[in-house]
Amino acid sequence: MTGLLVCAAVLVVASAFGLLRARRDGRLRVRTKDGAVRLSPDELGQELGERATLVQFSTAFCQPCRATRRVLAEVAGMVVGVAHVEIDAEERLELVRRLEILRTPTVLVLDADGRVMRRAAGQPRRADVIAALGEAL
């Protein structure tokens, strides 16, 4: 009987964790210290967009990174003055550590000055990216 109760408790906890993670995955959030972080063109390896920049950290084996790349490229193509920069997390470990990136894809929305305005871990939805850009512009 004890084993059955332990099994049920583990299932409940695992289900709650899965639901919480699914709810938070890909959401563009503001973290209190992100607005203070600035990225320069030298750190990114290319110029910032005139109005905003979408930065994507990805890895070669990351399947959601491909879909995220398409979404961000589409949004950057729709909005004038917005650039899309993709960074290989494995090649830029110093930047990954500095920004505390824990998984790929991670998306950062930068304003025209390179300040991090929003960030998402996981694949963001197109509408969320557009909304985050509206706030950054």
C-alpha positions, 0 to 999 in steps of 0.5 A: 500500500505504501508503494502505491501512495508513493507512486501516486505522489510522484505522478502528481508532482511530475504532472504539476511540474510538466504543466508548469513548464509547458505554461512557461515555455517560450514566454517572453518575460522581463527579468529585473536585471535584464534591462541593465544588460547591454550587448554590443555589436562586437559581442553579437558578431554583427550590427544591431538593428536600427530599432530592435534586435532579436537574438537567438541562442541555439545549438546544432542538435536543437530541433525547436531552434529551427522553428524559432529561427523561421519565426524570428526571421519572418518577424524581422522581415516584417518589421523595418529596422529589426535585425535577427542574430543567431548565436551558436551557444557552443561557440560563445560559452563566455556570453552564454555564461554571462547572460545565464542561458540555461537552454536552447533556444533562448531568445532575447529582444534588444532595443536599439541601444542593445539593452535586453528588454525581454527574454524567452527560454523555449520556442516563442510564439510569433504573436508574443515576439511581435508584442515584445517588439512593440514594447521594445520599439 
